[in-house]
Amino acid sequence: MQGKHLFEYALIRLVPRVEREEFVNVGVVICCKRQNFLACKIQLHEEKLLALDPDADLDLFRCYLDSFEKICKGEKMGNPIALQDAASRFRWLTAVRSSMMQTSRPHGGFSEDLTKTLETLFQEYVV
């Protein structure tokens, strides 16, 4: 991938108690439609989640994050969303919803190296 690529990204958040609207950033998802590129990087921060809700179901969160990753990668697992192109999967993954797993609104930028940009965003917003 050479040259500058227009991309979009969103932060992946876990919200252990939706009614309180407190969240922990646990990952980043990045998409470049022109390159048909979609990738995410996720790290579950158990201690932060438990600080917000000591009764948080960590196994449930792991399951949510695993499904998110599989859809992002386009893994065939009986889910029709995973079979769509990268941009369509990104739109589905970042759709606004009120649930325990949410994403920020998408943001845009330009990158010469999408994989490196994903890592930079992850280090800036998640770690």
C-alpha positions as semicolon CSV with decimal commas, in nm:
position;residue;x (nm);y (nm);z (nm)
1;M;0,000;0,000;0,000
2;Q;0,177;0,310;-0,120
3;G;0,068;0,674;-0,105
4;K;-0,180;0,836;0,127
5;H;-0,500;0,646;0,198
6;L;-0,820;0,804;0,327
7;F;-0,933;0,600;0,627
8;E;-1,191;0,603;0,903
9;Y;-1,152;0,473;1,255
10;A;-1,360;0,435;1,569
11;L;-1,278;0,348;1,927
12;I;-1,429;0,028;2,066
13;R;-1,582;0,076;2,411
14;L;-1,726;-0,147;2,678
15;V;-2,002;-0,002;2,894
16;P;-2,055;-0,233;3,193
17;R;-2,359;-0,038;3,319
18;V;-2,531;0,132;3,026
19;E;-2,751;0,344;3,251
20;R;-2,440;0,512;3,398
21;E;-2,286;0,580;3,052
22;E;-1,934;0,508;3,184
23;F;-1,706;0,324;2,946
24;V;-1,358;0,185;2,895
25;N;-1,183;0,211;2,558
26;V;-1,073;-0,142;2,471
27;G;-0,982;-0,117;2,104
28;V;-0,970;0,057;1,770
29;V;-1,123;-0,041;1,436
30;I;-0,990;0,113;1,114
31;C;-1,125;0,098;0,759
32;C;-1,004;0,210;0,417
33;K;-1,274;0,153;0,157
34;R;-1,044;0,203;-0,143
35;Q;-0,802;-0,063;-0,014
36;N;-1,085;-0,290;0,110
37;F;-0,896;-0,279;0,441
38;L;-1,062;-0,343;0,776
39;A;-0,873;-0,429;1,093
40;C;-0,908;-0,393;1,466
41;K;-0,686;-0,420;1,770
42;I;-0,843;-0,502;2,105
43;Q;-0,721;-0,531;2,463
44;L;-0,963;-0,612;2,744
45;H;-0,889;-0,402;3,054
46;E;-1,048;-0,622;3,318
47;E;-0,937;-0,410;3,615
48;K;-1,086;-0,092;3,465
49;L;-1,416;-0,265;3,390
50;L;-1,434;-0,410;3,739
51;A;-1,364;-0,065;3,884
52;L;-1,677;0,060;3,706
53;D;-1,881;-0,247;3,792
54;P;-1,745;-0,511;4,031
55;D;-2,014;-0,752;3,904
56;A;-1,926;-0,707;3,534
57;D;-1,955;-1,028;3,333
58;L;-1,603;-1,053;3,188
59;D;-1,683;-1,374;3,000
60;L;-1,969;-1,197;2,823
61;F;-1,740;-0,909;2,727
62;R;-1,480;-1,153;2,593
63;C;-1,752;-1,314;2,381
64;Y;-1,864;-0,973;2,245
65;L;-1,508;-0,876;2,159
66;D;-1,440;-1,212;1,994
67;S;-1,749;-1,172;1,773
68;F;-1,646;-0,816;1,685
69;E;-1,301;-0,938;1,578
70;K;-1,443;-1,222;1,369
71;I;-1,684;-0,991;1,187
72;C;-1,402;-0,740;1,135
73;K;-1,183;-1,013;0,979
74;G;-1,472;-1,139;0,766
75;E;-1,456;-1,487;0,918
76;K;-1,734;-1,710;0,797
77;M;-1,915;-1,811;1,114
78;G;-2,276;-1,820;1,006
79;N;-2,310;-1,442;1,029
80;P;-2,413;-1,273;0,702
81;I;-2,250;-0,944;0,811
82;A;-1,907;-1,111;0,806
83;L;-1,954;-1,187;0,435
84;Q;-1,994;-0,823;0,332
85;D;-1,713;-0,603;0,200
86;A;-1,485;-0,419;0,446
87;A;-1,665;-0,083;0,428
88;S;-2,007;-0,243;0,487
89;R;-1,874;-0,440;0,786
90;F;-1,721;-0,120;0,926
91;R;-2,057;0,061;0,894
92;W;-2,235;-0,226;1,071
93;L;-1,974;-0,248;1,349
94;T;-1,982;0,128;1,413
95;A;-2,360;0,175;1,396
96;V;-2,488;0,371;1,696
97;R;-2,642;0,143;1,955
98;S;-2,720;0,156;2,323
99;S;-2,560;-0,161;2,449
100;M;-2,272;-0,282;2,660
101;M;-2,042;-0,271;2,357
102;Q;-2,028;0,052;2,160
103;T;-1,801;0,244;1,929
104;S;-1,723;0,612;1,909
105;R;-1,845;0,802;1,610
106;P;-1,612;0,738;1,314
107;H;-1,327;0,982;1,258
108;G;-1,125;1,025;0,939
109;G;-0,767;1,077;0,836
110;F;-0,495;0,995;0,585
111;S;-0,231;0,728;0,624
112;E;0,060;0,589;0,425
113;D;0,060;0,271;0,637
114;L;-0,281;0,162;0,767
115;T;-0,144;-0,112;0,993
116;K;0,099;0,132;1,156
117;T;-0,179;0,389;1,194
118;L;-0,395;0,129;1,370
119;E;-0,112;0,063;1,617
120;T;-0,056;0,437;1,674
121;L;-0,426;0,497;1,742
122;F;-0,436;0,195;1,974
123;Q;-0,139;0,324;2,174
124;E;-0,289;0,672;2,194
125;Y;-0,647;0,586;2,293
126;V;-0,646;0,240;2,451
127;V;-0,319;0,153;2,625
